[in-house]
């Protein structure tokens, strides 16, 4: 089984991270430094939904942005009926 990657959900998380970053007047470079990242491009890859990332990365983003992790998920999604199917 391959790795699951929901681009739309990743875009929502990335957009939220970017919004918080901008509201705190942080550059990608400062955010990468706070996260102890060697490659600032990783910030852009997350924000642009180019990569899956782990729950550990959520922790790092929340710490670097100075927000609770739940704030990175402060958006609504449409629940699809596929998730609500009962076994037949």
Jmol script that loads the backbone (N, CA, C; Angstrom):
load data "model"
ATOM      1  N   UNK A   1       0.848  -1.172   0.000  1.00  0.00           N
ATOM      2  CA  UNK A   1       0.000   0.000   0.000  1.00  0.00           C
ATOM      3  C   UNK A   1       0.896   1.239   0.000  1.00  0.00           C
ATOM      4  N   UNK A   2       0.586   2.193  -0.871  1.00  0.00           N
ATOM      5  CA  UNK A   2       1.365   3.419  -0.945  1.00  0.00           C
ATOM      6  C   UNK A   2       0.973   4.407   0.136  1.00  0.00           C
ATOM      7  N   UNK A   3       1.773   5.427   0.251  1.00  0.00           N
ATOM      8  CA  UNK A   3       1.505   6.450   1.262  1.00  0.00           C
ATOM      9  C   UNK A   3       0.313   7.298   0.840  1.00  0.00           C
ATOM     10  N   UNK A   4      -0.637   7.494   1.741  1.00  0.00           N
ATOM     11  CA  UNK A   4      -1.810   8.323   1.485  1.00  0.00           C
ATOM     12  C   UNK A   4      -1.412   9.790   1.545  1.00  0.00           C
ATOM     13  N   UNK A   5      -1.901  10.560   0.594  1.00  0.00           N
ATOM     14  CA  UNK A   5      -1.596  11.993   0.554  1.00  0.00           C
ATOM     15  C   UNK A   5      -2.828  12.734   0.040  1.00  0.00           C
ATOM     16  N   UNK A   6      -3.478  13.484   0.900  1.00  0.00           N
ATOM     17  CA  UNK A   6      -4.643  14.264   0.523  1.00  0.00           C
ATOM     18  C   UNK A   6      -4.196  15.707   0.283  1.00  0.00           C
ATOM     19  N   UNK A   7      -4.048  16.060  -0.980  1.00  0.00           N
ATOM     20  CA  UNK A   7      -3.525  17.375  -1.366  1.00  0.00           C
ATOM     21  C   UNK A   7      -4.396  18.510  -0.825  1.00  0.00           C
ATOM     22  N   UNK A   8      -5.700  18.367  -0.916  1.00  0.00           N
ATOM     23  CA  UNK A   8      -6.587  19.443  -0.463  1.00  0.00           C
ATOM     24  C   UNK A   8      -6.433  19.706   1.032  1.00  0.00           C
ATOM     25  N   UNK A   9      -6.344  18.651   1.825  1.00  0.00           N
ATOM     26  CA  UNK A   9      -6.155  18.817   3.262  1.00  0.00           C
ATOM     27  C   UNK A   9      -4.794  19.449   3.551  1.00  0.00           C
ATOM     28  N   UNK A  10      -3.761  18.982   2.853  1.00  0.00           N
ATOM     29  CA  UNK A  10      -2.423  19.548   3.041  1.00  0.00           C
ATOM     30  C   UNK A  10      -2.396  21.029   2.668  1.00  0.00           C
ATOM     31  N   UNK A  11      -3.154  21.407   1.639  1.00  0.00           N
ATOM     32  CA  UNK A  11      -3.236  22.823   1.257  1.00  0.00           C
ATOM     33  C   UNK A  11      -3.876  23.654   2.361  1.00  0.00           C
ATOM     34  N   UNK A  12      -4.910  23.110   2.989  1.00  0.00           N
ATOM     35  CA  UNK A  12      -5.570  23.837   4.079  1.00  0.00           C
ATOM     36  C   UNK A  12      -4.625  24.039   5.263  1.00  0.00           C
ATOM     37  N   UNK A  13      -3.899  22.992   5.622  1.00  0.00           N
ATOM     38  CA  UNK A  13      -2.931  23.112   6.725  1.00  0.00           C
ATOM     39  C   UNK A  13      -1.831  24.093   6.341  1.00  0.00           C
ATOM     40  N   UNK A  14      -1.310  23.958   5.129  1.00  0.00           N
ATOM     41  CA  UNK A  14      -0.253  24.856   4.664  1.00  0.00           C
ATOM     42  C   UNK A  14      -0.692  26.307   4.641  1.00  0.00           C
ATOM     43  N   UNK A  15      -1.908  26.534   4.195  1.00  0.00           N
ATOM     44  CA  UNK A  15      -2.454  27.890   4.160  1.00  0.00           C
ATOM     45  C   UNK A  15      -2.583  28.463   5.566  1.00  0.00           C
ATOM     46  N   UNK A  16      -2.984  27.626   6.491  1.00  0.00           N
ATOM     47  CA  UNK A  16      -3.124  28.064   7.893  1.00  0.00           C
ATOM     48  C   UNK A  16      -1.755  28.411   8.476  1.00  0.00           C
ATOM     49  N   UNK A  17      -0.760  27.576   8.205  1.00  0.00           N
ATOM     50  CA  UNK A  17       0.603  27.849   8.679  1.00  0.00           C
ATOM     51  C   UNK A  17       1.095  29.170   8.103  1.00  0.00           C
ATOM     52  N   UNK A  18       0.869  29.367   6.819  1.00  0.00           N
ATOM     53  CA  UNK A  18       1.322  30.593   6.156  1.00  0.00           C
ATOM     54  C   UNK A  18       0.613  31.821   6.728  1.00  0.00           C
ATOM     55  N   UNK A  19      -0.669  31.702   6.982  1.00  0.00           N
ATOM     56  CA  UNK A  19      -1.429  32.815   7.549  1.00  0.00           C
ATOM     57  C   UNK A  19      -0.899  33.203   8.928  1.00  0.00           C
ATOM     58  N   UNK A  20      -0.647  32.219   9.757  1.00  0.00           N
ATOM     59  CA  UNK A  20      -0.120  32.495  11.098  1.00  0.00           C
ATOM     60  C   UNK A  20       1.276  33.098  10.998  1.00  0.00           C
ATOM     61  N   UNK A  21       2.096  32.541  10.107  1.00  0.00           N
ATOM     62  CA  UNK A  21       3.466  33.060   9.920  1.00  0.00           C
ATOM     63  C   UNK A  21       3.422  34.544   9.554  1.00  0.00           C
ATOM     64  N   UNK A  22       2.567  34.882   8.602  1.00  0.00           N
ATOM     65  CA  UNK A  22       2.464  36.275   8.166  1.00  0.00           C
ATOM     66  C   UNK A  22       1.938  37.172   9.277  1.00  0.00           C
ATOM     67  N   UNK A  23       0.971  36.683  10.034  1.00  0.00           N
ATOM     68  CA  UNK A  23       0.400  37.498  11.112  1.00  0.00           C
ATOM     69  C   UNK A  23       1.429  37.812  12.190  1.00  0.00           C
ATOM     70  N   UNK A  24       2.451  36.986  12.280  1.00  0.00           N
ATOM     71  CA  UNK A  24       3.509  37.197  13.268  1.00  0.00           C
ATOM     72  C   UNK A  24       4.746  37.849  12.648  1.00  0.00           C
ATOM     73  N   UNK A  25       4.612  38.267  11.395  1.00  0.00           N
ATOM     74  CA  UNK A  25       5.698  38.941  10.667  1.00  0.00           C
ATOM     75  C   UNK A  25       6.995  38.129  10.666  1.00  0.00           C
ATOM     76  N   UNK A  26       6.867  36.837  10.431  1.00  0.00           N
ATOM     77  CA  UNK A  26       8.036  35.971  10.360  1.00  0.00           C
ATOM     78  C   UNK A  26       8.346  35.629   8.907  1.00  0.00           C
ATOM     79  N   UNK A  27       9.606  35.639   8.561  1.00  0.00           N
ATOM     80  CA  UNK A  27      10.002  35.188   7.229  1.00  0.00           C
ATOM     81  C   UNK A  27      10.130  33.664   7.244  1.00  0.00           C
ATOM     82  N   UNK A  28      10.189  33.086   6.053  1.00  0.00           N
ATOM     83  CA  UNK A  28      10.430  31.645   5.970  1.00  0.00           C
ATOM     84  C   UNK A  28      11.770  31.300   6.622  1.00  0.00           C
ATOM     85  N   UNK A  29      12.740  32.174   6.460  1.00  0.00           N
ATOM     86  CA  UNK A  29      14.065  31.934   7.020  1.00  0.00           C
ATOM     87  C   UNK A  29      14.038  31.905   8.548  1.00  0.00           C
ATOM     88  N   UNK A  30      13.319  32.838   9.144  1.00  0.00           N
ATOM     89  CA  UNK A  30      13.217  32.872  10.610  1.00  0.00           C
ATOM     90  C   UNK A  30      12.468  31.640  11.115  1.00  0.00           C
ATOM     91  N   UNK A  31      11.402  31.273  10.421  1.00  0.00           N
ATOM     92  CA  UNK A  31      10.640  30.095  10.813  1.00  0.00           C
ATOM     93  C   UNK A  31      11.516  28.840  10.715  1.00  0.00           C
ATOM     94  N   UNK A  32      12.267  28.715   9.643  1.00  0.00           N
ATOM     95  CA  UNK A  32      13.164  27.562   9.477  1.00  0.00           C
ATOM     96  C   UNK A  32      14.220  27.538  10.582  1.00  0.00           C
ATOM     97  N   UNK A  33      14.730  28.704  10.932  1.00  0.00           N
ATOM     98  CA  UNK A  33      15.720  28.783  12.006  1.00  0.00           C
ATOM     99  C   UNK A  33      15.116  28.342  13.336  1.00  0.00           C
ATOM    100  N   UNK A  34      13.901  28.807  13.619  1.00  0.00           N
ATOM    101  CA  UNK A  34      13.228  28.415  14.862  1.00  0.00           C
ATOM    102  C   UNK A  34      12.934  26.922  14.909  1.00  0.00           C
ATOM    103  N   UNK A  35      12.762  26.319  13.723  1.00  0.00           N
ATOM    104  CA  UNK A  35      12.475  24.890  13.641  1.00  0.00           C
ATOM    105  C   UNK A  35      13.741  24.059  13.541  1.00  0.00           C
ATOM    106  N   UNK A  36      14.884  24.734  13.505  1.00  0.00           N
ATOM    107  CA  UNK A  36      16.177  24.069  13.368  1.00  0.00           C
ATOM    108  C   UNK A  36      16.261  23.268  12.067  1.00  0.00           C
ATOM    109  N   UNK A  37      15.735  23.872  10.993  1.00  0.00           N
ATOM    110  CA  UNK A  37      15.807  23.258   9.670  1.00  0.00           C
ATOM    111  C   UNK A  37      17.029  23.773   8.930  1.00  0.00           C
ATOM    112  N   UNK A  38      17.722  22.883   8.262  1.00  0.00           N
ATOM    113  CA  UNK A  38      18.872  23.289   7.455  1.00  0.00           C
ATOM    114  C   UNK A  38      18.447  23.826   6.093  1.00  0.00           C
ATOM    115  N   UNK A  39      17.280  23.404   5.638  1.00  0.00           N
ATOM    116  CA  UNK A  39      16.817  23.774   4.299  1.00  0.00           C
ATOM    117  C   UNK A  39      15.515  24.569   4.406  1.00  0.00           C
ATOM    118  N   UNK A  40      15.589  25.870   4.192  1.00  0.00           N
ATOM    119  CA  UNK A  40      14.418  26.742   4.298  1.00  0.00           C
ATOM    120  C   UNK A  40      13.351  26.361   3.270  1.00  0.00           C
ATOM    121  N   UNK A  41      13.747  25.691   2.201  1.00  0.00           N
ATOM    122  CA  UNK A  41      12.781  25.290   1.169  1.00  0.00           C
ATOM    123  C   UNK A  41      11.732  24.319   1.705  1.00  0.00           C
ATOM    124  N   UNK A  42      12.052  23.633   2.800  1.00  0.00           N
ATOM    125  CA  UNK A  42      11.084  22.703   3.390  1.00  0.00           C
ATOM    126  C   UNK A  42       9.832  23.445   3.853  1.00  0.00           C
ATOM    127  N   UNK A  43       9.993  24.674   4.308  1.00  0.00           N
ATOM    128  CA  UNK A  43       8.835  25.480   4.717  1.00  0.00           C
ATOM    129  C   UNK A  43       7.895  25.663   3.520  1.00  0.00           C
ATOM    130  N   UNK A  44       8.453  26.044   2.393  1.00  0.00           N
ATOM    131  CA  UNK A  44       7.657  26.234   1.176  1.00  0.00           C
ATOM    132  C   UNK A  44       7.001  24.952   0.706  1.00  0.00           C
ATOM    133  N   UNK A  45       7.688  23.837   0.827  1.00  0.00           N
ATOM    134  CA  UNK A  45       7.116  22.553   0.405  1.00  0.00           C
ATOM    135  C   UNK A  45       5.891  22.194   1.246  1.00  0.00           C
ATOM    136  N   UNK A  46       5.937  22.494   2.531  1.00  0.00           N
ATOM    137  CA  UNK A  46       4.784  22.230   3.399  1.00  0.00           C
ATOM    138  C   UNK A  46       3.652  23.191   3.064  1.00  0.00           C
ATOM    139  N   UNK A  47       3.953  24.468   2.969  1.00  0.00           N
ATOM    140  CA  UNK A  47       2.932  25.483   2.701  1.00  0.00           C
ATOM    141  C   UNK A  47       2.254  25.248   1.351  1.00  0.00           C
ATOM    142  N   UNK A  48       3.009  24.765   0.372  1.00  0.00           N
ATOM    143  CA  UNK A  48       2.472  24.535  -0.965  1.00  0.00           C
ATOM    144  C   UNK A  48       1.946  23.116  -1.177  1.00  0.00           C
ATOM    145  N   UNK A  49       1.825  22.347  -0.107  1.00  0.00           N
ATOM    146  CA  UNK A  49       1.276  20.981  -0.148  1.00  0.00           C
ATOM    147  C   UNK A  49       2.062  20.067  -1.079  1.00  0.00           C
ATOM    148  N   UNK A  50       3.363  20.266  -1.139  1.00  0.00           N
ATOM    149  CA  UNK A  50       4.211  19.437  -1.988  1.00  0.00           C
ATOM    150  C   UNK A  50       4.716  18.196  -1.268  1.00  0.00           C
ATOM    151  N   UNK A  51       4.510  18.152   0.036  1.00  0.00           N
ATOM    152  CA  UNK A  51       5.016  17.025   0.808  1.00  0.00           C
ATOM    153  C   UNK A  51       4.070  16.679   1.952  1.00  0.00           C
ATOM    154  N   UNK A  52       4.014  15.411   2.251  1.00  0.00           N
ATOM    155  CA  UNK A  52       3.349  14.989   3.481  1.00  0.00           C
ATOM    156  C   UNK A  52       4.284  15.327   4.631  1.00  0.00           C
ATOM    157  N   UNK A  53       3.755  15.523   5.799  1.00  0.00           N
ATOM    158  CA  UNK A  53       4.630  15.754   6.943  1.00  0.00           C
ATOM    159  C   UNK A  53       4.021  15.109   8.159  1.00  0.00           C
ATOM    160  N   UNK A  54       4.854  14.865   9.130  1.00  0.00           N
ATOM    161  CA  UNK A  54       4.457  14.067  10.289  1.00  0.00           C
ATOM    162  C   UNK A  54       3.850  14.917  11.403  1.00  0.00           C
ATOM    163  N   UNK A  55       3.317  14.221  12.386  1.00  0.00           N
ATOM    164  CA  UNK A  55       2.802  14.913  13.561  1.00  0.00           C
ATOM    165  C   UNK A  55       3.937  15.605  14.309  1.00  0.00           C
ATOM    166  N   UNK A  56       5.126  15.069  14.206  1.00  0.00           N
ATOM    167  CA  UNK A  56       6.284  15.735  14.817  1.00  0.00           C
ATOM    168  C   UNK A  56       6.531  17.087  14.162  1.00  0.00           C
ATOM    169  N   UNK A  57       6.268  17.182  12.870  1.00  0.00           N
ATOM    170  CA  UNK A  57       6.429  18.462  12.171  1.00  0.00           C
ATOM    171  C   UNK A  57       5.351  19.452  12.618  1.00  0.00           C
ATOM    172  N   UNK A  58       4.156  18.957  12.889  1.00  0.00           N
ATOM    173  CA  UNK A  58       3.097  19.831  13.423  1.00  0.00           C
ATOM    174  C   UNK A  58       3.575  20.444  14.741  1.00  0.00           C
ATOM    175  N   UNK A  59       4.166  19.617  15.573  1.00  0.00           N
ATOM    176  CA  UNK A  59       4.709  20.097  16.850  1.00  0.00           C
ATOM    177  C   UNK A  59       5.761  21.173  16.606  1.00  0.00           C
ATOM    178  N   UNK A  60       6.679  20.918  15.690  1.00  0.00           N
ATOM    179  CA  UNK A  60       7.748  21.883  15.407  1.00  0.00           C
ATOM    180  C   UNK A  60       7.192  23.201  14.880  1.00  0.00           C
ATOM    181  N   UNK A  61       6.210  23.116  13.971  1.00  0.00           N
ATOM    182  CA  UNK A  61       5.590  24.346  13.458  1.00  0.00           C
ATOM    183  C   UNK A  61       4.889  25.104  14.575  1.00  0.00           C
ATOM    184  N   UNK A  62       4.144  24.406  15.410  1.00  0.00           N
ATOM    185  CA  UNK A  62       3.418  25.105  16.471  1.00  0.00           C
ATOM    186  C   UNK A  62       4.379  25.773  17.444  1.00  0.00           C
ATOM    187  N   UNK A  63       5.456  25.096  17.807  1.00  0.00           N
ATOM    188  CA  UNK A  63       6.445  25.686  18.708  1.00  0.00           C
ATOM    189  C   UNK A  63       7.108  26.912  18.063  1.00  0.00           C
ATOM    190  N   UNK A  64       7.485  26.786  16.796  1.00  0.00           N
ATOM    191  CA  UNK A  64       8.168  27.881  16.095  1.00  0.00           C
ATOM    192  C   UNK A  64       7.248  29.086  15.888  1.00  0.00           C
ATOM    193  N   UNK A  65       5.953  28.819  15.715  1.00  0.00           N
ATOM    194  CA  UNK A  65       4.984  29.896  15.512  1.00  0.00           C
ATOM    195  C   UNK A  65       4.415  30.424  16.822  1.00  0.00           C
ATOM    196  N   UNK A  66       4.653  29.703  17.919  1.00  0.00           N
ATOM    197  CA  UNK A  66       4.144  30.126  19.217  1.00  0.00           C
ATOM    198  C   UNK A  66       2.646  29.971  19.352  1.00  0.00           C
ATOM    199  N   UNK A  67       2.105  28.902  18.755  1.00  0.00           N
ATOM    200  CA  UNK A  67       0.663  28.639  18.832  1.00  0.00           C
ATOM    201  C   UNK A  67       0.441  27.188  19.257  1.00  0.00           C
ATOM    202  N   UNK A  68      -0.745  26.910  19.752  1.00  0.00           N
ATOM    203  CA  UNK A  68      -1.114  25.542  20.071  1.00  0.00           C
ATOM    204  C   UNK A  68      -1.286  24.762  18.763  1.00  0.00           C
ATOM    205  N   UNK A  69      -0.954  23.481  18.749  1.00  0.00           N
ATOM    206  CA  UNK A  69      -1.100  22.691  17.518  1.00  0.00           C
ATOM    207  C   UNK A  69      -2.495  22.764  16.908  1.00  0.00           C
ATOM    208  N   UNK A  70      -3.519  22.814  17.742  1.00  0.00           N
ATOM    209  CA  UNK A  70      -4.890  22.850  17.215  1.00  0.00           C
ATOM    210  C   UNK A  70      -5.142  24.083  16.353  1.00  0.00           C
ATOM    211  N   UNK A  71      -4.383  25.151  16.571  1.00  0.00           N
ATOM    212  CA  UNK A  71      -4.559  26.362  15.767  1.00  0.00           C
ATOM    213  C   UNK A  71      -4.136  26.150  14.315  1.00  0.00           C
ATOM    214  N   UNK A  72      -3.275  25.171  14.078  1.00  0.00           N
ATOM    215  CA  UNK A  72      -2.859  24.872  12.709  1.00  0.00           C
ATOM    216  C   UNK A  72      -3.964  24.164  11.937  1.00  0.00           C
ATOM    217  N   UNK A  73      -4.973  23.681  12.661  1.00  0.00           N
ATOM    218  CA  UNK A  73      -6.097  22.984  12.049  1.00  0.00           C
ATOM    219  C   UNK A  73      -7.398  23.761  12.218  1.00  0.00           C
ATOM    220  N   UNK A  74      -7.303  25.069  12.355  1.00  0.00           N
ATOM    221  CA  UNK A  74      -8.490  25.896  12.569  1.00  0.00           C
ATOM    222  C   UNK A  74      -9.137  26.243  11.224  1.00  0.00           C
ATOM    223  N   UNK A  75      -9.762  25.238  10.630  1.00  0.00           N
ATOM    224  CA  UNK A  75     -10.480  25.397   9.374  1.00  0.00           C
ATOM    225  C   UNK A  75     -11.536  24.297   9.301  1.00  0.00           C
ATOM    226  N   UNK A  76     -12.468  24.463   8.398  1.00  0.00           N
ATOM    227  CA  UNK A  76     -13.540  23.489   8.216  1.00  0.00           C
ATOM    228  C   UNK A  76     -13.280  22.688   6.950  1.00  0.00           C
ATOM    229  N   UNK A  77     -13.687  21.413   6.966  1.00  0.00           N
ATOM    230  CA  UNK A  77     -13.627  20.587   5.768  1.00  0.00           C
ATOM    231  C   UNK A  77     -15.014  20.006   5.528  1.00  0.00           C
ATOM    232  N   UNK A  78     -15.279  19.651   4.279  1.00  0.00           N
ATOM    233  CA  UNK A  78     -16.522  18.963   3.951  1.00  0.00           C
ATOM    234  C   UNK A  78     -16.294  17.479   4.168  1.00  0.00           C
ATOM    235  N   UNK A  79     -17.114  16.890   5.002  1.00  0.00           N
ATOM    236  CA  UNK A  79     -17.016  15.463   5.245  1.00  0.00           C
ATOM    237  C   UNK A  79     -17.681  14.734   4.089  1.00  0.00           C
ATOM    238  N   UNK A  80     -16.964  13.818   3.497  1.00  0.00           N
ATOM    239  CA  UNK A  80     -17.490  13.074   2.351  1.00  0.00           C
ATOM    240  C   UNK A  80     -18.251  11.855   2.840  1.00  0.00           C
ATOM    241  N   UNK A  81     -19.238  11.484   2.109  1.00  0.00           N
ATOM    242  CA  UNK A  81     -20.022  10.304   2.494  1.00  0.00           C
ATOM    243  C   UNK A  81     -19.179   9.045   2.503  1.00  0.00           C
ATOM    244  N   UNK A  82     -18.072   9.023   1.756  1.00  0.00           N
ATOM    245  CA  UNK A  82     -17.188   7.843   1.758  1.00  0.00           C
ATOM    246  C   UNK A  82     -16.695   7.519   3.152  1.00  0.00           C
ATOM    247  N   UNK A  83     -16.527   8.521   4.001  1.00  0.00           N
ATOM    248  CA  UNK A  83     -16.027   8.295   5.344  1.00  0.00           C
ATOM    249  C   UNK A  83     -17.124   7.809   6.277  1.00  0.00           C
ATOM    250  N   UNK A  84     -18.377   7.924   5.849  1.00  0.00           N
ATOM    251  CA  UNK A  84     -19.503   7.565   6.711  1.00  0.00           C
ATOM    252  C   UNK A  84     -20.183   6.257   6.299  1.00  0.00           C
ATOM    253  N   UNK A  85     -19.603   5.555   5.328  1.00  0.00           N
ATOM    254  CA  UNK A  85     -20.196   4.302   4.889  1.00  0.00           C
ATOM    255  C   UNK A  85     -20.097   3.247   5.988  1.00  0.00           C
ATOM    256  N   UNK A  86     -21.159   2.491   6.106  1.00  0.00           N
ATOM    257  CA  UNK A  86     -21.121   1.374   7.048  1.00  0.00           C
ATOM    258  C   UNK A  86     -20.795   0.109   6.269  1.00  0.00           C
ATOM    259  N   UNK A  87     -20.222  -0.848   6.934  1.00  0.00           N
ATOM    260  CA  UNK A  87     -19.895  -2.092   6.247  1.00  0.00           C
ATOM    261  C   UNK A  87     -21.166  -2.841   5.905  1.00  0.00           C
ATOM    262  N   UNK A  88     -21.177  -3.399   4.723  1.00  0.00           N
ATOM    263  CA  UNK A  88     -22.385  -4.094   4.236  1.00  0.00           C
ATOM    264  C   UNK A  88     -22.280  -5.583   4.430  1.00  0.00           C
TER     265      UNK A  88
END
end "model"
wireframe off; spacefill off
backbone 0.3
color backbone group
